[in-house]
Amino acid sequence: MNNLGIVVIGRNEGDRLKTCLVSILEKGSVVYVDSGSTDGSVEFAQSLGINTINLDLGEPFTAARARNAGYQLLTILNPVLEYVQFVDGDCEIVPGWLESARNTLLEQPEVGVVCGRRRERFPQSSIYNLLCDLEWNTPIGDTKACGGDAMMRVQAWEEVGGFNPLLIAGEEPELCVRLREKGWKILRLDQEMTLHDANMTKFSQWWRRNIRAGFAFAEGSWLHGDPPEKHWLKESRSIWLWGLWIPLISLVLIIPTLGWSLGLFLLYPLLVYRIYRYQLSRGYDGKTSGLYAIFCVLGKFPQLLGQIRFHTLRILGKKSQLLEYKEVASHT
């Protein structure tokens, strides 16, 4: 596939990166972009004959910045480049995906990005891994956004100038907003794409991940929240409502209402039930649906912290550092 390139990004992914790189050998031009790893990731990639980039430590690390750097090198290495598969270093490309994705882009010239099903490799090893697997099961067909694993058309990428390198999270949906504004379609296929290894076993990791999500929602709505897009405006408003306003109003009005305001807290189990019923309608069992619903509601609180963090830094005119939630991976 001479017209296909692959960009892999990583930071201390250890054996996960090894699995990733082995899955894409001889599938096209490959570039690995490293963001300050200390686990021998760069050396391993080079041992496979893969072109590597070490991001400058003088600038903040972002996935967007890493992907942009990888893309720029690909265009130099492969002058006939037409399609680029982006993949995170903790993911393994499923056999057959690259061929199907490229054929889809070839057959449907109006599609700028194509993605498939990203699955968690070990969903039963922790509640948090399971939540990731559920989160990534988005509807098939035309969609508004892709995730970090996706194949993009070079023509579409060039038209919008790639990822926004300043975003520390949510860079893929933000790119898709700009692509759709130019008339490009985002398509999700009913096909396995990648296996992801979150290795998320602690509540603290899940909490930090949701802080990052809240930050991304806030930044996305700040950039593209105006009509007609209203990007992540609904999500941000929901975070403020459930994470702050309902509990604040309930507590402030305790004395004036003789305690009746505490009844507002009953809205939380109602929200849990609503999400639970929706998950059941999608074919999930009761236990899985219940866990997902509970954590969706609980996630409003760390997401609120992410929202506050974004707007605080915005007002102060400061840049945010990368919000990481993973443990350093084991390696051999």
Secondary structure, 3 states (H helix, E strand, C coil): CCCEEEEEEECCCCHHHHHHHHHHCCCCEEEEEECCCCCCHHHHHHHCCCEEEECCCCCCCCHHHHHHHHHHHHHHHCCCCCEEEEEECCEEECCCHHHHHHHHHHHCCCEEEEEEEEEECCCCCCHHHHHHHHHCCCCCEEECCCCCCEEEEHHHHHHHCCCCCCCCCCHHHHHHHHHHHCCCEEEEEEEEEEEECCCCCCHHHHHHHHHHHHHHHHHHHHHHCCCCCCCCHHHHHHHHHHHHHHHHHHHHCCCCCCCHHHHHHHHHHHHHHHHHHHHHHCCCCHHHHHHHHHHHHHCHHHHHHHHHHHHHHHHHCCCCCCCCCCCCCCCC
